[in-house]
């Protein structure tokens, strides 16, 4: 696991464990404690449910209801949109318990948590890469899930984001007039995996870099792929005219 996500997970784990250790012993019986926690869970009082389920797990770590308590604890964090803490508890559940239906639901929510924590293209994409791997694991393990299409769509968004990152890195080098590096990044963009709205932008920018590198034929080929329906068409035509004069 990459260093960035590892540090996040460690921090969340320490937070979760710290909360568990400060919970005092209670005279409430095992069944009553579980029922109290579940009552708060059903009422969507996530904070109270989290506290009680943590208390239950800390007090009864090997009880027959501990598996359910761990799942509901993770789900309460998920429902409260505390995605980092939810990842810690969901992964613990998946690593230690075997209930198929609960594991399927936990795997879906784990994939969704990773998606929600994935940053925009301006930032390091380690979390996005991690999220894609988790999503692919869910699709592989639960192909019959009603959430399969949703997770597949979300993974495609993240895959496109990785390609968008390359495009904007190319833009960065274009501004610095480092046309060789810009061309390298534009050429590295997988046009099959980037959103349609970005494709002509990549083609136009790549052609601009190639024009500055006097690669007129390559630039012309990319510009001719931009059709009249594109908002970049006029700029593409202007560059084609410029190339015809320079290469003429």
Secondary structure, 3 states (H helix, E strand, C coil): CCHHHHHHHHHHHHHHHHHHHCCCCCCCCHHHHHHHHHHHHHCCCHHHHHHHHHHHHHHCCCCCCHHHHHHHHHHHHHHCCCHHHHHHHHHHHHHHCCCHHHHHHHHHHHHHHHHHHCCCCCCCCHHHHHHHHHHHHHHHHCCCCCCHHHHHHHHHHHHHHHHHHHHHHHHHHHHCCCHHHHHHHHHHCCCCCCCHHHHHHHHHHHHHHHHHCCCHHHHHHHHCCCCCCCCCHHHHHHHHHHHHHHHC
